[in-house]
Amino acid sequence: MDRCIVVHGRVMERHPEISPDDVAHAWVSRVASATRRTGHADQTVVVGFDARGRLLEMVAVELEDGTPLVFHCMTPPSEKTLRETGLADGR
């Protein structure tokens, strides 16, 4: 799969069951996203499905050229992320 993103190596170090292609597929197959404002760079929080149908949680910052750098990814997404992206209510 052609990648429209850069996946940081720590994603696969922490989660060897997730490949860069899994992340890229889930990024373009997103079902929800939100902007997280931080003291440094804004972060984009994305939830999407990989080619195997797993729901992935991803967090990225934008590189100077505008390419997203995904530095965090896990499956399944946390409840906090599901609430943050509007996929679960806050109750």
C-alpha positions in Angstrom: 0.0 0.0 0.0 1.3 3.5 -0.8 1.7 5.4 2.4 0.3 8.9 2.8 1.9 8.9 6.3 5.1 8.2 8.1 4.9 5.6 10.9 7.4 6.0 13.7 9.4 2.8 14.5 8.3 2.8 18.1 4.8 1.8 17.0 6.1 -1.6 15.8 8.5 -1.9 18.7 5.7 -1.6 21.2 3.1 -3.4 19.1 4.8 -6.0 16.8 1.3 -7.2 15.7 0.8 -3.9 13.9 2.7 -3.2 10.6 3.2 0.1 8.8 0.7 -1.1 6.2 -1.9 -1.8 8.9 -1.4 1.8 10.1 -1.6 3.3 6.6 -4.7 1.3 5.8 -6.4 2.3 9.0 -5.4 6.0 8.5 -7.1 6.2 5.1 -10.0 4.1 6.3 -10.7 6.3 9.3 -14.1 6.4 10.8 -13.5 9.3 13.2 -10.8 11.8 14.1 -10.2 14.7 16.5 -7.6 17.4 17.0 -5.9 17.3 20.3 -4.4 20.7 21.3 -1.1 20.4 23.3 1.5 22.8 24.5 3.7 21.8 21.6 2.3 20.7 18.2 -1.3 19.9 17.7 -2.0 16.1 17.5 -4.5 14.3 15.3 -6.3 11.4 16.9 -7.7 8.9 14.4 -9.7 5.7 14.7 -9.9 3.5 11.6 -10.0 -0.1 10.4 -6.9 -1.9 9.1 -7.2 -4.5 6.2 -7.9 -7.3 8.7 -10.9 -5.4 10.1 -9.2 -4.4 13.4 -10.1 -1.1 14.8 -6.9 0.9 15.5 -6.3 4.0 17.5 -3.6 6.3 16.1 -2.0 9.6 17.2 0.0 11.8 14.8 1.7 15.1 14.5 2.3 16.9 11.2 5.8 17.1 9.8 7.2 20.3 8.2 6.0 19.1 4.7 2.5 18.4 6.0 2.9 14.6 6.1 1.4 13.0 9.3 3.9 11.2 11.5 2.0 8.5 13.4 3.9 8.0 16.7 1.3 6.0 18.6 -1.0 3.2 17.5 -2.8 0.4 19.3 -5.7 -2.0 19.0 -8.3 -1.9 20.3 -8.8 1.9 20.9 -9.1 3.1 24.5 -12.4 4.3 25.9 -10.9 7.7 26.2 -10.1 7.8 22.5 -13.5 6.6 21.6 -15.0 9.4 23.6 -12.6 12.0 22.3 -13.4 11.1 18.7 -17.2 10.9 19.3 -17.5 7.2 18.9 -18.7 6.7 22.5 -20.6 8.9 24.7 -19.2 10.5 27.8 -21.4 8.6 30.3 
